[in-house]
């Protein structure tokens, strides 16, 4: 996998401008902070982000991948101001769970998510090296 960050675009912080990869494409459904009983857990955006990202990574691992295989991630955010206020904490969660190799990323503000209690949803795709 090659992460591309052209100097003309400025140094990215917490994402890559482009990612080139070869292998099996794994499309990952949007994940919120649902627990195994389908209940939203976590009192705030940081706790919910941690659970949502953890759920996404669980799906990725079940498909044979790892966090380093993520090519693109989209984060849907109900309260953008709250998310930005907690950006450092959210970044620390990302680094702890997914590492420091960042995929191409986007954060999108939305009015609400499918689960009304959800504050954040994480969706993405990965390219897992082919099986030999």
RAQUI-V104297 format. One record per run of one state. SS is the DSSP state (H for helix, E for strand, C for the rest). FROM is the first residue (numbers start at 1). TO is the last residue. If there is no record, write none. Layout:
BEGIN
SS FROM TO
SS FROM TO
END
This chain:
BEGIN
C 1 1
E 2 4
C 5 6
H 7 9
C 10 17
E 18 20
C 21 23
E 24 31
C 32 33
E 34 34
C 35 39
E 40 40
C 41 44
H 45 62
C 63 66
H 67 69
E 70 77
C 78 79
H 80 85
C 86 86
H 87 98
C 99 103
E 104 109
C 110 119
E 120 128
C 129 132
END
